[in-house]
């Protein structure tokens, strides 16, 4: 696989983690030192990978188990050496998110190093 395909695989693991409520897949997609940051209802939220993986695991039954429709779109990927930026859009927990993911290649593997999220729409 080339770098873009490897990045797409990493992003798919991130998407799958939320859809399946799989903390293991979240930990697989993110670098151990990653941060997840964004605003929910005007309040800034910052999470570690462990926090995010635990949150994802707590969403039971999963969206997959509930038979919810999937919306996970990779909008763009820009690669510069062993770093990359991806923009993705996903529906999760009644909200549509626009995520900016920074990725890096470490020890031959692409991982999400930072996730900035923006809520585009919310049913909450």
PAZAPA-4460 file (N, C-alpha, C; in steps of 0.05 Angstrom, whole numbers, plus 32768, in hexadecimal, padded with zeros to 4 digits):
% residues 124
    n_x    n_y    n_z   ca_x   ca_y   ca_z    c_x    c_y    c_z   seq   type   mol
   8011   7FE8   8000   8000   8000   8000   8012   8019   8000     1      X     A
   8008   802D   7FF2   8016   8047   7FF3   800D   8057   800B     2      X     A
   801A   806E   8011   8013   807E   8028   7FF6   8086   8029     3      X     A
   7FEB   808F   8013   7FCF   8097   8013   7FBC   8080   801B     4      X     A
   7FC2   8069   8010   7FB1   8051   8017   7FB4   804A   8035     5      X     A
   7FCC   804C   803F   7FD1   8046   805C   7FC3   805A   806D     6      X     A
   7FC3   8074   8065   7FB4   8088   8074   7F96   8083   8073     7      X     A
   7F8C   807B   805C   7F6F   8074   805A   7F68   805D   806C     8      X     A
   7F7A   8049   806E   7F76   8033   8080   7F75   803C   809D     9      X     A
   7F87   804E   80A5   7F87   8059   80C0   7F6D   8068   80C6    10      X     A
   7F65   8078   80B3   7F4C   8088   80B7   7F34   8074   80B8    11      X     A
   7F34   805F   80A8   7F1F   804C   80A9   7F1D   803F   80C5    12      X     A
   7F34   8039   80D1   7F35   802D   80EC   7F28   8041   8100    13      X     A
   7F2E   805B   80FD   7F22   8070   810D   7F03   8070   810A    14      X     A
   7EFA   8070   80F1   7EDD   806F   80EC   7ED1   8056   80F8    15      X     A
   7EDD   803F   80F3   7ED3   8026   80FD   7ED1   8026   811B    16      X     A
   7EE5   8033   8128   7EE5   8033   8146   7ECB   8040   8150    17      X     A
   7EC3   8056   8144   7EAA   8063   814C   7E91   8053   8145    18      X     A
   7E91   8049   812D   7E79   803B   8123   7E75   8021   8133    19      X     A
   7E8B   8014   813B   7E89   7FFA   8149   7E8C   7FFD   8167    20      X     A
   7E90   8016   8171   7E96   801B   818E   7EAE   800A   8197    21      X     A
   7EC4   800B   8186   7EDC   7FFB   818B   7EF3   800D   8195    22      X     A
   7EF9   800B   81AE   7F10   801A   81B9   7F2A   800F   81AD    23      X     A
   7F2B   7FF5   81A8   7F43   7FE9   819C   7F4A   7FF6   8181    24      X     A
   7F35   7FFA   8171   7F3A   8006   8156   7F42   8023   8159    25      X     A
   7F37   8031   816D   7F3F   804D   8172   7F5C   804E   817A    26      X     A
   7F65   803C   818B   7F81   803C   8194   7F93   8034   817C    27      X     A
   7F89   8024   816A   7F98   801C   8152   7F9C   8034   813F    28      X     A
   7F87   8045   813C   7F88   805B   8129   7F98   8073   8133    29      X     A
   7F99   8077   814D   7FA6   808F   8159   7FC2   8089   8164    30      X     A
   7FD3   809C   8161   7FED   809B   816E   7FE9   809C   818C    31      X     A
   7FFA   808F   819C   7FF6   808E   81B9   7FF6   80AA   81C6    32      X     A
   8003   80BD   81BA   8004   80D8   81C5   7FF0   80EB   81B9    33      X     A
   7FDE   80E1   81A9   7FCB   80F2   819A   7FB8   8101   81AD    34      X     A
   7FAD   8117   81A3   7F99   8127   81B1   7F81   812A   819F    35      X     A
   7F69   812A   81AC   7F50   812D   819E   7F44   8147   81AA    36      X     A
   7F3F   815B   8199   7F38   8176   81A4   7F22   8182   8192    37      X     A
   7F0F   818E   819F   7EFA   819D   8190   7EE5   81A8   81A3    38      X     A
   7ED2   81B6   8197   7EBD   81C3   81A6   7EA3   81B3   81A3    39      X     A
   7E96   81AE   81BA   7E7B   81A4   81BB   7E6A   81B8   81CA    40      X     A
   7E56   81C4   81BC   7E45   81D8   81C9   7E55   81ED   81D7    41      X     A
   7E68   81F9   81C9   7E79   820F   81D2   7E8C   8208   81E9    42      X     A
   7E8E   81EF   81F0   7EA0   81E6   8205   7EB7   81D7   81F8    43      X     A
   7ED0   81DF   81FE   7EE8   81D2   81F3   7EEC   81B7   8201    44      X     A
   7EEF   81A2   81F1   7EF4   8187   81FB   7F10   817E   81F1    45      X     A
   7F1F   8173   8203   7F3A   8168   81FD   7F3B   814C   8208    46      X     A
   7F43   8139   81F7   7F45   811D   8200   7F5F   8111   81F8    47      X     A
   7F68   80FE   8208   7F7F   80ED   8200   7F74   80D6   81EF    48      X     A
   7F85   80C6   81E4   7F7C   80AF   81D6   7F6E   809C   81E8    49      X     A
   7F78   8098   8201   7F6A   8087   8214   7F4E   8091   821A    50      X     A
   7F4C   80AB   821F   7F31   80B7   8224   7F1E   80B2   820C    51      X     A
   7F28   80B7   81F4   7F18   80B4   81DC   7F10   8096   81D8    52      X     A
   7F23   8084   81DB   7F1D   8068   81D8   7F09   805E   81ED    53      X     A
   7F0C   8067   8205   7EF8   8060   821A   7EDD   806B   8214    54      X     A
   7EDB   8084   820A   7EC2   8090   8202   7EB5   8080   81EC    55      X     A
   7EC4   8079   81D7   7EBA   806A   81C1   7EAF   804F   81CA    56      X     A
   7EBE   8042   81DC   7EB5   8028   81E6   7E9B   802A   81F6    57      X     A
   7E96   8041   8203   7E7F   8044   8214   7E65   8048   8204    58      X     A
   7E67   804C   81EA   7E4F   8051   81DA   7E42   8036   81D2    59      X     A
   7E32   802C   81E3   7E25   8012   81DF   7E07   8014   81E0    60      X     A
   7DF9   8007   81CF   7E03   7FF7   81B9   7E10   800A   81A4    61      X     A
   7E22   7FFE   8194   7E30   800E   8180   7E1D   8016   816A    62      X     A
   7E26   802A   815A   7E16   8033   8143   7E12   801B   8130    63      X     A
   7E26   800A   812D   7E24   7FF3   811C   7E0F   7FE0   8126    64      X     A
   7E0F   7FDB   8141   7DFB   7FC9   814C   7DDF   7FD4   814A    65      X     A
   7DDC   7FEE   814A   7DC2   7FFB   8147   7DB9   7FFD   8129    66      X     A
   7DCB   7FF6   8117   7DC5   7FF7   80FB   7DC4   8013   80F0    67      X     A
   7DD2   8025   80FC   7DD1   8041   80F3   7DE0   8044   80D8    68      X     A
   7DD8   8057   80C9   7DE5   805D   80AF   7E01   8067   80B4    69      X     A
   7E13   8061   80A2   7E2F   8069   80A4   7E33   8082   8093    70      X     A
   7E41   8095   809F   7E4B   80AC   808F   7E67   80B3   8099    71      X     A
   7E7A   80A9   808A   7E96   80AE   808F   7EA3   80B5   8075    72      X     A
   7EA9   80CE   8071   7EB4   80D7   8057   7ED0   80E2   805B    73      X     A
   7EE3   80D9   804B   7EFE   80E5   804A   7EFC   80FB   8035    74      X     A
   7EFF   8114   803D   7EFC   812A   802B   7F16   8131   801D    75      X     A
   7F2C   812F   802C   7F46   8135   8020   7F5D   8128   8030    76      X     A
   7F73   8123   8023   7F8B   811A   8030   7FA3   8128   8022    77      X     A
   7FB3   8136   8032   7FCB   8143   8028   7FE3   8138   8037    78      X     A
   7FF6   812D   8028   800D   8120   8034   8026   8131   802F    79      X     A
   8036   8134   8044   8050   8141   8042   8064   8130   8051    80      X     A
   8073   8120   8042   8086   810E   804F   8079   80FA   8061    81      X     A
   8081   80FB   807B   8076   80E9   808F   8060   80F6   809F    82      X     A
   8054   810C   8095   803D   8119   80A1   8027   811C   808D    83      X     A
   800F   811E   8098   7FF8   8122   8086   7FE1   812F   8095    84      X     A
   7FCF   813C   8086   7FB7   8148   8090   7FA0   813C   8080    85      X     A
   7F8B   8134   808F   7F73   812A   8082   7F5B   8139   808D    86      X     A
   7F48   813F   807C   7F2E   8149   8085   7F19   8134   8080    87      X     A
   7F09   812F   8094   7EF5   811A   8093   7EDA   8124   809E    88      X     A
   7EC5   8119   8095   7EAA   8120   809F   7E9D   8106   80A8    89      X     A
   7E91   8107   80BF   7E84   80EF   80CA   7E6B   80F7   80DB    90      X     A
   7E58   80E4   80DB   7E41   80E7   80ED   7E46   80D5   8104    91      X     A
   7E43   80E0   811D   7E48   80D0   8135   7E37   80DC   814B    92      X     A
   7E28   80CB   8158   7E18   80D3   8170   7E05   80EB   816A    93      X     A
   7DF9   80EA   8153   7DE5   80FF   814C   7DF2   8119   8143    94      X     A
   7E0C   8119   813D   7E1A   8132   8135   7E29   812C   811B    95      X     A
   7E2D   8140   810B   7E3E   813E   80F4   7E58   814E   80FA    96      X     A
   7E6E   813F   80F9   7E88   814B   8100   7E99   814F   80E6    97      X     A
   7EA8   8165   80E6   7EBD   8169   80D2   7ED7   8168   80E2    98      X     A
   7EE6   8153   80DD   7EFF   814F   80EC   7F17   8155   80DB    99      X     A
   7F2B   8162   80E7   7F45   8166   80DB   7F58   8154   80EA   100      X     A
   7F63   8141   80DB   7F75   812D   80E7   7F91   8132   80DE   101      X     A
   7FA4   8135   80F1   7FC0   8135   80E9   7FCB   811A   80EF   102      X     A
   7FDA   8110   80DC   7FE5   80F5   80DE   8003   80F6   80DB   103      X     A
   8010   80E2   80E7   802D   80DF   80E2   8034   80C2   80DF   104      X     A
   804A   80BE   80D1   8053   80A3   80CC   806A   809E   80DF   105      X     A
   8066   808B   80F2   807A   8085   8106   807E   8067   8107   106      X     A
   8097   805E   8106   809D   8042   8106   808F   8033   80EF   107      X     A
   808D   8041   80D8   8081   8035   80C0   8062   8034   80C0   108      X     A
   8055   8041   80D4   8038   803F   80D6   802C   805B   80D7   109      X     A
   8017   8060   80C8   8009   807A   80CA   7FF6   8079   80E1   110      X     A
   7FF5   808F   80F1   7FE3   8091   8108   7FD9   80AE   810A   111      X     A
   7FC1   80B1   8114   7FB5   80CB   8119   7FC3   80D7   8131   112      X     A
   7FCF   80EE   812E   7FDD   80FB   8144   7FCC   8110   8152   113      X     A
   7FBA   811C   8143   7FA9   8131   814E   7F8E   8131   813F   114      X     A
   7F79   8134   814E   7F5E   8136   8142   7F52   8150   814C   115      X     A
   7F4C   8162   813A   7F3D   817A   8140   7F21   8175   8135   116      X     A
   7F0D   8178   8146   7EF2   8173   813C   7EE0   818C   813E   117      X     A
   7ECF   818E   812A   7EBB   81A4   8128   7EA0   8198   8124   118      X     A
   7E8C   81A0   8134   7E71   8196   8130   7E63   81A7   811C   119      X     A
   7E5C   819B   8105   7E4E   81AA   80F0   7E30   81AC   80F6   120      X     A
   7E24   8195   80FE   7E08   8194   8105   7E04   8182   811C   121      X     A
   7DEE   8187   812B   7DE9   8176   8142   7DCB   8172   8146   122      X     A
   7DC3   815A   814D   7DA7   8154   8153   7DA2   8157   8171   123      X     A
   7DB7   815E   8180   7DB4   8160   819D   7DA8   8179   81A6   124      X     A
***
